[in-house]
Amino acid sequence: MTIYAVRYTYDERADVRDRVRPEHRDYLRVLEDEGTLLASGPFADGEPEALLVFRVEDTAALDTALAGDPFAREGIIAGVEVREWTVVRGPWAPPA
């Protein structure tokens, strides 16, 4: 399994983001329950962005998870940066 850090950048339509947020969070809860999503949340300052951390088999599985997000469906994600992340220490690190 591979861990990916994903940064969403949102467009200026805060009203749409606010309206869809409950559905977005419900979707993320499902991904968390199945072990796909490890953590997510908005940045506290700066531009409207969020960080999501996924553990998936491959990029195809990640693409599927991202495409199912209600925020993606509504087109309010202006940018997505995906980085494979090698976790060395912490609860998500592989056993030593």
N, C-alpha and C positions, 0 to 999 in steps of 0.2 A: 504494500500500500504506500502511496505517495501523499505527502502533505503539500498543499498549495495555499499560499497567502494571496487573497484576491482583494484588490482595492476597487470599490465602486466610486465613481464620481457622478453625482446627480445633476440633472439639468435644473433650471431655475423654477420649475413648476412645483413649488412647495405645497400648494393646495392639492395637487394630484398625489404627491408623496404622502401627505397627511391622510388623504382619503383611503389610499391603498395600503397604508402601513399595517393595519390589523391583519389583512390577508397575507401580506408579506411575512409578518412575524409568525403567523400560523404555519406557513409553508416552511420557514426555517426551523420551526419546532419539530416538524415531521422529519426533516433532514437530520436534526440533532438526535432525535429518538432512534433513527436507524443507524447512527454512528458516522454519517457522512460529514456533518457539520460539527466542528469542534468548538468554535466560538464565533461570535459576530457582534458588531455594534458600530454605531457612528462615532466618528472622531469628535472630541469635545470642543474643538476650536477650528478656525479656518474655514475653508470651503466646505460645502455639503458633500461629505464623503463618508465611507464606511469601510471597515476591514472585516473580512470573513475568512476563516481558516477551515479548510476542508481536508478530509482524509479519504481518498478515492483510489480505485484500481488504476485509472489512467486518465488522460486528458479527455477522452470521449465521455467518461462518466462525469467528469467535472463540467464539461459543456452541457450535458443533459441536465445536471443540477442547476446550473446558472440559467439555462433557457426556461426552466419551469418556474422561475421566480416571478411573482406577479408584478414586481417593479420592472422586470424585463418586458413582460407582456404589455405594460402601459407605456413603454418607451421612455421612461424617466431616467434611465441609466445612460448618462452621456459618455462615460468611458469606463473601461474595465482593464485593470492591469493584473495579470496573473504571473506569479513567481513561484517556482518550485522551491520548497523550503526544506533544508536538511536540519531536522531537530536533533540536537546533540544531548541536551539536558532538559529535564522537566518531565511532567506527567505524560507528554505525547511522544517522548523519545523512545526508541526501541530499547528492549532490555540489553543491558551491557554484557 
